[in-house]
Amino acid sequence: MIEEAMPEARGVSGRIPAERTAPRTIAVWDLPLRLWHWALAAGVLAAWFTPTVYDGLHRVLGYTVLGLLAFRLIWGVCGSRYSRFRMVGIRLRASPRYLWNLRRGITGRYIGLNPAGTLMLVALLVSLAVSTITGAMSVTVTFFGLWWVEDAHHYSSDAVIVLVVLHVAGVVLMGILQRENLIRAMITGRKRIRGHL
């Protein structure tokens, strides 16, 4: 069926209203989570460059990161909807298939963390926990100088940096595939919703 062109009423624009064409967003990452994310990024980066050169600062940064990890565990239970860990198990089980589909550019659409992001979150939290706990152990009388404590701290710290690089690469890749600035989303806390990409 062909629609006939209707003459425009005088004084009425034929353009689509701006609110219908402008991207609509939804609040996803709350302020405490965003502050945690950027504080953790700064703390980890600073800690990476300070061992053996600025040992006192390195130690303070390690305890700071340990405190940030404790906050994240609490916020994973008490925080806002997308900060909670309630979907972690489901998304972890979905991550192998998600990563397999990602080879063909199939990303799906997730408001919170996608399965690959969830896998990265868990890997980073575990690596950071091992790194900070063994770092704290290595300055105690009981564990000072023990090879396995020092090795665990060294290797887990290296793993953290590798994971951070993969995390940044994944954020850039997903931003390209989904045509969305995910770094801005972690600054503003807002993501575009489906149908407005």
Residue, then its C-alpha position, 0 to 999 in steps of 0.5 A: m500500500i502506498e501512502e499519499a503525501m500529506p500536505e504539511a500544516r502551516g507552522v508544523s515542521g516535518r522533522i522528527p523531534a530531537e528527543r526521538t532521534a537523540p541517543r537514549t541512555i541509562a544509568v549503569w555504573d554508579l558513582p562509587l563503582r566509577l571512583w573505585h575503578w579509576a582509583l584502582a587503575a591509578g593505584v595499580l599503575a603507580a604500584w607497577f613503577t614503584p617497587t625497589v625504587y620507592d619501597g615506602l610508596h609501593r607499600v602504601l599503594g599495595y595497602t590502598v589496592l587491598g582496601l579497594l579490593a575489600f570495598r569492591l567485595i562489599w559493593g558487589v553485595c550491597g551496591s547498585r544493580y550493575s555493581r552486584f555480583r549476582m550475575v557473575g556465575i551465569r556470565l562466567r559459564a557463558s564466557p567461552r561461547y561468547l569469546w568464540n562468537l566474538r571471532r565473527g563480531i557477534t557481541g550481543r548487547y549487555i547493559g552491564l558487563n558482558p561475559a568477557g568483561t565478567l571473566m576479566l573482572v574475576a581474573l583481575l580481582v583474583s590476581l590483585a588479591v594474590s598480589t596484594i596479600t603476598g606483598a603484605m605477607s612479604v614485609t612481615v617477620t614470618f614470611f619475609g624472604l620466603w621464595w614462594v611468597e616473593d615468587a607469588h607476588h612477582y608472578s601475580s603482579d606481572a599477571v595483573i599488568v598483562l590482564v590490564v593490557l588485555h582489558v584496555a584492548g577489549v574495551v577498545l575492541m568492544g567500543i569499535l564493534q558496538r560503536e559506543n565509547l565505553i571509556r566515556a560510559m565508565i566516566t559518566g556512568r551511562k550507556r546507550i540502550r538498544g535501538h539507539l546505537 
